[in-house]
Amino acid sequence: MAENQRKLPLYIQIKNKMIHNVKDGVWKPGDAIPSESQLIEMYNVSRTTIRQSIRELVQNGVLETRRGSPARVRTIPPEEGVNPGVLHHEKGTHFSIKVIRSGKASHALHARNSLELTEEEEMFLIERIRLADGKPIAFQQLFLPYSIGKTIENDIDTSFDIFPKLGEQGIYYTNIQEDVSASNATSFEADVLGVSPGEALIDIERTTTGSGLKPIEYSRTKYLPSGFNYKVEIGS
């Protein structure tokens, strides 16, 4: 799978490919789609990713499932169903992360409000540098409700994208809202990114919701412009 698609969670990429199969008539309404094992081989991804993609398509009304029977195409999605809208991609070939610190957080009021947590409820913070081809491209702070953050605590040193790991714990997102703006690098951000203080950065605030529209993650990621690509797609 193309490296420049990594910003979009893997199961969403697979979901979009499956939607195209329905749109293109490869899978018609009433048809059984390939088995999980066949889809794993077809897309070269894990069983968890396939199941999460199918779950999304069932929730969207594109597929239907019955106990003991293969998933079948229920309906052809409207044109806007395959339009990803605004996409942004990290530039590079080999991506990795370097964790600066992780653990309980209590003083980030905006993050707490975004997660809709009370003052008594704890947050889990992951502060890290995102790297492409070994070079820093972004400074990122991830905040999660503490109970959710603890489920992936052992994976944060290796997980460039946390959503597949959350999916393995049965925690799925239903919506992502991002706000994109510009900001100037603080002295600390400049130091970890290897630039001068005050240099312009692309600033992305993200709030992710799960079942029942309950926030499961809030993050703020500040990118070097050289490590980031912004794209708007209109139509399928």
N, C-alpha and C positions, 0 to 999 in steps of 0.2 A: 504494500500500500504506500502511496506517495508520502514522503516525509513531510511535505508542506501542508498535509491535511491533519497533522497531529493536534492542532489547536482545537479541532472539532472532535469530541469524544468518539472513540472507536465504534461503539455500538450505534451512534447516530450516523456515522459514515456507512455502516452496513445497512442500517435502516433505509437510508437514502438510495442505496444501490438496489435494495429489494423493491422499493417504491417504483424505481425506474423499470424493473422487470414487469411490474403490474401495468404501468403506463404504456410500455412498449408492446404489451400483449403477449409477452413471454409466458406470464402466468395470468390466466383469465379468471373472471369471477366463477366460483364453483370449483376451480382446479385446486388440487392439493399441491402445496409447495414442496420442494425437496425436504427430505428428512434432516434432522439436526446434524447427523453425521455427514450427510452430503453437503450441507451448508458450511460446516466446519472446513471441509476439504476445498469447497468452492472459493471461500473467502480467506482461508488460512488464518482463522481466529479461534478463540477458545469457545467452549460450549456455553460458558457464562455470557459471553458477548452475544452469541446467537440468540440465547433465550431472552436477553434484555431487549434486543432488537425486535424480536417477535412480540414481546410484551407491549412494547411501544405501539406497534402496528395494530395489535388487538385493541388497545386503548383508543387508537385513532379511528377504529372501525374499518380498517383496510383488510385485516385478517380476522378469522374466527377460529376458536379452538374448542374441541370437545374431548372429554376424557376418553382415552383409548383410540383416538382418531388423529390423523395428521392435521396440521393447521391448513386451512383453506382460505382462498381469496374471497372476501365478502363483497367488496366493492372497489371500483376504481377511484382513487383519490382525485380531488379537483386539482387544477393546474397549480394552484398556489401550494399544494401539499409537498411539492418537490423543490420549491424555491427556498433556498437557505437564506435569502435576503442579504444581510451583511456578514461577510466572513473576514476574519483576520488570521493571518498565519505567521508563525515564527520562521524566520529565514535560517536555513542551515541544512545540514545532512544528518549529523549525529547529535542527538539532544540528551542532556543530562541535567541533574540538579545538585546543588550543594546546600545542605541544611545548615543554617546559622544557629538556630535555636528552635526548640519546641517545648510544649508543656502548657500549663495553666496560664490563662491571661484574664485580667480583671479590669484593667484601666481603659480599654478602648471603647469609649461610650458609643461612638458611631457604629462600630461593629456589633456591639450588644443590641443596639436599637434595630439594626438591619436584620439580626437574627431573631428579633422579637423575644429576647430573653429578659427575665426579671433580674434585679440586682443580686438575688440570691443564687441564680443559676450560673454555673461556671462555663467558661469558654476554653477551647483548645486552640492554641496558636501554633502555626508552622511558618517560620520565617526562613526564606531561602533565596538562593540565586539560581536563576534559570540560565543554562549554558547551551550554546550551539557550537559544535565543533571545538569544544573546550574553552570557548570564550564567553564571558558574561554578556547576556543580552537583556536581562531584566532582574529587578529586585521585587520579590513577591511576599506578601503577608496573607496567609489563609487563616480564617477564623471559622471554627465549627462549634456547635454545641459540644460540651465536653464528652458526653456519652458517645457521640458519633466519632469525634476525633480519636478517642481511645481505641476504636475498632481497627484503625489503620496505623496506629502508632509504630508498629514494627516494620511498616513498609515505606515510611516517609523518606528514607534515605535513598530509595531507588525508584520511587513512583513519580515519573515526570507528570503524569495525569492521574489525579486521585480518584476520578469517577469510576474507572473499572474496578479499583480496589473496594470502593464503597459498594458497587454492585455485587461483588462477591459476598458482602455482608448483608445482602438483601435491602440495601439502601439505594433507591433510584431517584434520579431527579426528573421533574416534570416540566420545569421551566427555568430558563436562565435570562436574566436581565443585566445588560452591561451599559455603562455610561463611559464614553470615551472623551477625554479632554487632554490638555497639556499642562505640565507642571515643570518646575525647576528643581534640579537635583539638590537635595540637602548635602551637607558635608559627608554624612554617613553613606548615603546612597551613591554619591560620587566616588567615595573610596572603594566600595564593593564592586562598582561597575567600571572603575578605571577611567573616570572622566573628571572634568573640573566642576567644582561646586557652582550651581546656578545654570548648568547646561540643561537645555530643553529635553524633556522626556515625554513619552506618550503614556498617559495615566489612565488605566482602566479599572473601574470599580465594578464588581460583579456580585450579584445576589442570586443564589440558586435555591429553588424551592423543591420540596419533595412531595410526598403524598399529602393530600389535604392542604396543599399550598403552604405548608410549614417550611420556613427557611432552614436549610441544612448546611449552607456555606455562604460566607461573605469573604470576598478577597479584594485586595488592591494590588495591582501589578504595574510597575513602572518600567517601560521599555526604552532601550536605546532606539532611536529612529532607524538606525542601520540594521537592527535585528527584527524588524517588524514590517509586515505588509498588510495593507488595508484594502479590501475589495468589496464593492457593492454589485450584487447580481439582481437583475430584474427579469422575471420570466423564468421558465424552466431550463 
